[in-house]
Amino acid sequence: MTRKHTRRHHHPLVNPIELAIHRACKLSPAQRVDLVAPARHALETLAQGRGSIAVWQQFADVLNLAEALCELQIANNLASTVDQAQAALAALMGRVKAGRGWTLYGPEISALRDGVWLYGVQLDHCSAGEHLRAIEIVTNRIRGVLAGNASPRATVHQAPVEAAP
C-alpha cells in the first residue's frame, strides 16, 4: 500500500509576549494623527455645509469610538462632551431627513469640535489594546443594531438615500 504524502501547512506562530507588548504600548504620535485625521476632515466638510451620508457616518464612527473609550474609563469624566456632539450630529441628520440640507448651527459646530478634541485627548491617553477594544465594542454594537437588537439607550439614525444627480 502506498502512502500518500501531503504537504504540511506551516502556520505562523503568534508571539504572545510581542502581542501583549504591542497592545500595552501607547499609540505613537503618527498613529494618533492618522486616527484623528478623518474626524477633522469630516468636521470641516460638515461645517462647510458640504455633508454627505459617508461623511456623516465617518463622524458618527468617531463619536462612537469616543463613547466606547469613555466606557473604558479613558477621559470618562468628559462623557457629556460626547453626548452633546452626538446630539448635534443627530439634529443634523434630522434636518437632512426633513430635506433642509447639511447646514450646521454654531453651537452644533462647537459641540462637534469638542467631540473631535475629546477623541484626540483619548488617543493621547489610551493604549493600542484599549483602542482596539473600543473598535470591537463599536463593531459589536453596530452589528447588533443591524440585526435589530439595538440597546434601549441607543439612538439609531438610518441615513436617507441620497438622490442620484
C-alpha positions as CSV (number, residue, x, y, z in Angstrom):
1,M,0.0,0.0,0.0
2,T,1.4,3.4,-1.0
3,R,1.2,6.2,1.5
4,K,0.2,9.5,0.1
5,H,2.2,12.4,1.5
6,T,0.5,15.7,1.8
7,R,2.4,18.8,2.1
8,R,2.3,20.2,5.6
9,H,1.0,23.7,6.0
10,H,3.0,25.9,8.3
11,H,1.1,28.5,10.1
12,P,2.9,31.5,11.5
13,L,3.1,31.4,15.3
14,V,1.9,34.3,17.3
15,N,4.3,35.5,19.8
16,P,2.2,36.3,22.8
17,I,4.8,38.4,24.5
18,E,5.2,40.6,21.5
19,L,1.4,40.9,21.1
20,A,1.0,41.9,24.7
21,I,3.7,44.5,24.4
22,H,2.1,45.9,21.3
23,R,-1.3,46.1,22.9
24,A,0.1,47.7,26.1
25,C,2.0,50.4,24.3
26,K,0.7,53.9,23.8
27,L,-0.2,54.9,20.3
28,S,2.6,56.8,18.6
29,P,2.2,60.4,17.6
30,A,1.9,59.4,13.9
31,Q,-0.8,56.8,14.7
32,R,-2.8,59.4,16.7
33,V,-2.6,61.9,13.8
34,D,-3.7,59.2,11.3
35,L,-6.6,58.2,13.6
36,V,-7.9,61.7,14.2
37,A,-7.4,63.0,10.6
38,P,-10.7,61.5,9.2
39,A,-12.6,63.1,12.1
40,R,-11.1,66.5,11.4
41,H,-11.8,66.2,7.7
42,A,-15.4,65.2,8.3
43,L,-15.8,68.1,10.7
44,E,-14.6,70.6,8.2
45,T,-16.7,69.2,5.5
46,L,-19.8,69.2,7.7
47,A,-19.0,72.7,9.0
48,Q,-18.9,74.0,5.4
49,G,-22.4,72.5,4.7
50,R,-21.0,70.1,2.2
51,G,-22.0,67.0,4.1
52,S,-22.9,63.6,2.8
53,I,-24.0,60.3,4.2
54,A,-20.4,58.9,4.1
55,V,-19.1,62.0,5.9
56,W,-21.9,61.8,8.5
57,Q,-21.2,58.1,9.1
58,Q,-17.4,58.8,9.4
59,F,-18.1,61.3,12.1
60,A,-20.6,59.1,13.8
61,D,-18.0,56.3,13.9
62,V,-15.5,58.7,15.6
63,L,-18.1,59.7,18.2
64,N,-19.0,56.1,18.8
65,L,-15.3,55.3,19.4
66,A,-15.0,58.2,21.8
67,E,-18.1,56.9,23.7
68,A,-16.6,53.4,23.9
69,L,-13.3,54.9,25.2
70,C,-15.2,56.7,27.9
71,E,-16.8,53.4,28.9
72,L,-13.2,52.0,29.1
73,Q,-12.5,54.8,31.7
74,I,-10.5,56.9,29.3
75,A,-11.5,60.6,29.9
76,N,-14.8,59.3,31.1
77,N,-15.3,62.5,33.1
78,L,-16.0,64.2,29.8
79,A,-18.6,61.7,28.6
80,S,-21.1,64.6,28.4
81,T,-19.0,66.1,25.7
82,V,-19.6,63.0,23.5
83,D,-23.3,63.1,24.3
84,Q,-23.5,66.7,23.2
85,A,-21.6,66.0,20.0
86,Q,-23.8,63.0,19.3
87,A,-26.9,65.2,19.9
88,A,-25.6,67.7,17.4
89,L,-25.0,65.0,14.8
90,A,-28.5,63.6,15.4
91,A,-30.0,67.1,15.0
92,L,-28.2,67.5,11.7
93,M,-29.5,64.1,10.5
94,G,-33.0,65.1,11.5
95,R,-32.7,68.2,9.3
96,V,-31.3,66.2,6.4
97,K,-34.2,63.7,6.6
98,A,-36.6,66.7,6.6
99,G,-35.0,68.0,3.4
100,R,-33.4,71.0,5.0
101,G,-29.8,70.3,3.9
102,W,-26.5,69.8,5.6
103,T,-26.2,73.2,7.4
104,L,-24.9,73.0,11.0
105,Y,-25.7,75.8,13.5
106,G,-22.9,77.4,15.6
107,P,-23.5,75.5,18.8
108,E,-23.5,72.2,16.9
109,I,-20.2,73.0,15.2
110,S,-18.8,73.8,18.6
111,A,-20.1,70.5,20.1
112,L,-18.7,68.6,17.2
113,R,-15.3,70.3,17.6
114,D,-15.3,69.4,21.2
115,G,-16.1,65.8,20.3
116,V,-13.1,65.7,18.0
117,W,-10.9,67.3,20.7
118,L,-12.0,64.7,23.2
119,Y,-11.2,61.9,20.8
120,G,-7.7,63.3,20.4
121,V,-7.3,63.5,24.1
122,Q,-8.4,59.9,24.5
123,L,-6.0,58.8,21.8
124,D,-3.2,60.6,23.8
125,H,-4.0,58.5,26.9
126,C,-5.1,55.1,25.6
127,S,-3.0,52.1,24.7
128,A,-3.2,50.3,21.3
129,G,-5.1,47.5,23.1
130,E,-7.7,49.9,24.5
131,H,-8.3,51.5,21.1
132,L,-8.7,48.0,19.6
133,R,-11.1,47.1,22.3
134,A,-13.1,50.3,21.6
135,I,-13.3,49.4,17.9
136,E,-14.5,45.9,18.9
137,I,-17.2,47.5,21.2
138,V,-18.4,49.8,18.4
139,T,-18.4,47.0,15.8
140,N,-20.4,44.7,18.1
141,R,-23.0,47.5,18.7
142,I,-23.4,48.2,15.0
143,R,-23.7,44.5,14.3
144,G,-26.4,44.3,17.0
145,V,-28.3,47.3,15.6
146,L,-28.2,45.9,12.1
147,A,-29.6,42.6,13.5
148,G,-32.4,44.6,15.1
149,N,-31.1,44.3,18.6
150,A,-30.4,48.0,19.4
151,S,-29.9,48.8,23.1
152,P,-32.8,50.7,24.6
153,R,-30.5,53.7,25.3
154,A,-29.1,53.7,21.7
155,T,-30.2,56.4,19.3
156,V,-30.3,54.9,15.8
157,H,-30.4,57.0,12.7
158,Q,-30.8,55.4,9.4
159,A,-29.3,57.7,6.8
160,P,-31.7,58.7,4.0
161,V,-30.9,57.6,0.5
162,E,-29.4,60.4,-1.5
163,A,-30.9,61.1,-4.9
164,A,-28.7,60.4,-7.9
165,P,-27.7,63.6,-9.7
